[in-house]
Amino acid sequence: MSVKTIRELIDYLEEIAEDHGDDTVVRVAFQPNYPLAAHLACVTAIEGDESNPTAQPVVWLAATSGVTAWPPLSFEKRTEQEGQ
């Protein structure tokens, strides 16, 4: 699954909350070839800047600096399970 908009992210998170509860832990996984995991540290929206003041806002999700290797499910296996 690929999430490209805030609405897609919200919909997916609401579905997970319905299935697993509102207290489900959130982690960030990155580096598909050598998977690492971190906590979500910050969520922010940045609007246009001096170089492009009319740009649409972008939501940024930042991970903590403390990471652990090998999340329980690799990117490849997650993609296979979701059929994408």
ROPA-152164 format. One record per residue (C-alpha): x, y, z; residue in three letters. Coordinates in steps of 0.001 Angstrom, whole numbers, padded with zeros to 6 digits, always signed. Layout:
% ROPA-152164
XYZALA
...
//
This chain:
% ROPA-152164
+000000+000000+000000MET
+001168+003477-000815SER
-000197+006485+001068VAL
+000094+009777-000784LYS
-002465+012052+000876THR
-003497+012910+004410ILE
-006981+011495+003712ARG
-005507+008127+002674GLU
-003394+008065+005847LEU
-006357+008951+008068ILE
-008568+006314+006425ASP
-005923+003632+006857TYR
-005264+004580+010495LEU
-009007+004621+011264GLU
-009321+001121+009812GLU
-006438-000098+011994ILE
-007969+001590+015062ALA
-011298-000151+014402GLU
-009565-003537+014099ASP
-006993-003171+016892HIS
-008076-000272+019129GLY
-007102+003354+019584ASP
-004087+002449+021755ASP
-002274+000534+018990THR
+001439+001410+018987VAL
+002827+003358+016001VAL
+006327+002763+014589ARG
+008132+004020+011499VAL
+009915+001455+009320ALA
+012462+002515+006726PHE
+015330+001253+004553GLN
+013718-001682+002683PRO
+017034-003504+002067ASN
+018085-003359+005727TYR
+014889-002628+007665PRO
+015074-000333+010672LEU
+012282+000847+012978ALA
+011803+004010+015036ALA
+009086+005850+016944HIS
+007123+008622+015289LEU
+008628+011773+016804ALA
+006802+014603+015096CYS
+003990+015349+012650VAL
+003931+018776+011047THR
+002637+020588+007967ALA
+004871+022969+006068ILE
+003334+025451+003673GLU
+004977+027198+000720GLY
+008347+028791+001346ASP
+010169+031835-000001GLU
+011166+030010-003177SER
+007612+028769-003830ASN
+005055+030655-001677PRO
+002049+029200-003516THR
+003074+025567-003016ALA
+000529+023294-001351GLN
+001273+022330+002253PRO
+003101+019050+002784VAL
+002669+016883+005899VAL
+005968+015570+007245TRP
+006286+012591+009609LEU
+009605+012539+011480ALA
+011157+009511+013149ALA
+013163+009389+016371THR
+016923+009084+016156SER
+016946+005884+018222GLY
+016312+002968+015889VAL
+016184-000790+016121THR
+017061-003243+013392ALA
+014623-005626+011751TRP
+011018-004735+012378PRO
+008813-007820+012775PRO
+007685-007782+009159LEU
+009909-006735+006276SER
+008670-004364+003585PHE
+008726-007161+001016GLU
+006577-009509+003126LYS
+004117-006714+004009ARG
+003713-005875+000325THR
+003191-009542-000567GLU
+000552-009935+002178GLN
-001341-006876+000992GLU
-001258-008152-002583GLY
+000467-005118-004056GLN
//
